[in-house]
Every structure is written in C-alpha cells, then in structure tokens.
C-alpha cells in the first residue's frame, strides 16, 4: 500500500496536499474531501460509496489529526467530523488515480462508475 511521506493543509488555498512514497502528489480540495466523506452517516452501511455535493462550497477544515498510522480525522467548518479518511481511500479518490481526474459519482464494490 502506498503511504504518505508528507501531508499539508493550506487553509488559504482550501486544499489538502499529500506527497506519496511513490513520488505522486495529490492535491485535494476541501469541499471535494467533504463530498467523499466515507462515514456511515454520509454513506450508509452498504457497498456503494457516492459523492455528495457539499452544501457549502467554501468549506474549511478546523481540525486535522492522524488516526493511528492508517488515516486522517478531519473536522470541517460545517461541524461534520465523523469521517475517517484512510490513506487507501485518499489515494483512491485522488485525481491521479484511475480514472484520472476528480471523481463525481459512485464507487461500487471494486470499481468506479459515474
């Protein structure tokens, strides 16, 4: 599994940037992260994970903390803080991961569908 070597939050640019140990860099807009929140309140308990357009496109992150060595815990300025963003999940929704670009749609079992 690819691991991060650096994680940087830019509140002024509204992005989270992750440098990976394979040399890739993921630049993830905060509203995009919120839209892909993996928590059960946002996604339910099924096998489909869908993008949900945030109601506040100018969202920020109030708190960012590591969750063990496998994930990030994020608290957004809309108060939402129940998502645990694993490194695997962050890499999967990253624009450089297949299919290339920012994803809007759904992940079903082992693939992505728009």
N, C-alpha and C positions, 0 to 999 in steps of 0.2 A: 504494500500500500504506500502510495506517495505521502510524504509527511511535509508539513510546513517548516521552513527554516526562519521565516520572519513574517510577522503579522502587524500591519499598521492601519490604524483608523485615522482617517482625515475627516474631521467634522466640517471643516471649511469646504471641502470638495464633495462631501456626502458619500464617501466611498470607504470600503474596506479592501485593502490590498494584501494579498498573500503571495509570498515567494515560496515556491515548492522546491523540494530537494532534487527534482529532475530538471531544474532550470526554468520552468514555466512560471509565469506571474499571472495571477487572477486579480482583476480589478472589478469589484462587485459593488454596485450602487446600493445604498442602504434601503431604499424603497424596494429594490429587487429582492434583497435578502428577506425583508418582511413579507413580501408576496410569496416566497418559497418557504415560509416557516414550516418546519416539519412536525410541530406539536400536534397532539390529538385534538385539541380544541379547534385548530385550523384545518386539520386533515381528516379527522375521524379515526376510526380504527381499522380501516380496510387496507387493500393492497394498492390503491390508486392515490397518488400524491399530485395535487393540482396547484397551479399558480393562482393566487387570489390577488387581484389588483388592490393595492392599499388605498384606503380612503383619504389618506394624507400623503401626497407625493413628496412633500418636503420633510419627510421623517428624518429623525436623527437617532443616534444611539447614545443613551445616557450612561450605560454601563457595559463593559466588555470584560469577561473573565474566563480563564481556562476552566474547563470541566475535565478534571483529570488530565491525561495526556492525549485524549482522543477527540476533544470537541471544544467549541466556544459556547458560552452562555451569553446571550445578548439581551439587554433591556432597551426597548425602543421608546422614543419620546411620546408615543401614543399609550404607554403604560404596559404594553404587551411584553412578557418576559418568560414565557413557558417553553420556548423552543430551545432545544439543544442541537446545535449545528455541528455535526461530526465533520472531521476532516474529509471523510469519504463523501459526505453529502455536499460540502462546499466545493469540492473538486468536480462532482457530478454536474452541478448547476453552473459551473464556471463557463464563460463564453468560449474558452479554447477547447473545451471538451465536446465530443461529438454528441449531437450535431452542433457544429460551430455556431457561435452567436448566443445572444441572450435568449433563454428559453421561456416561452409562454405557452402553456398547455398543460400536459399531464405526463407523469411517469406511471407506467403500468407494468407491474412485475419487473421484468428485466430491461425495459426499453422506454423510449420517449415517444409520445405522439402529440401532435399539435392540433 
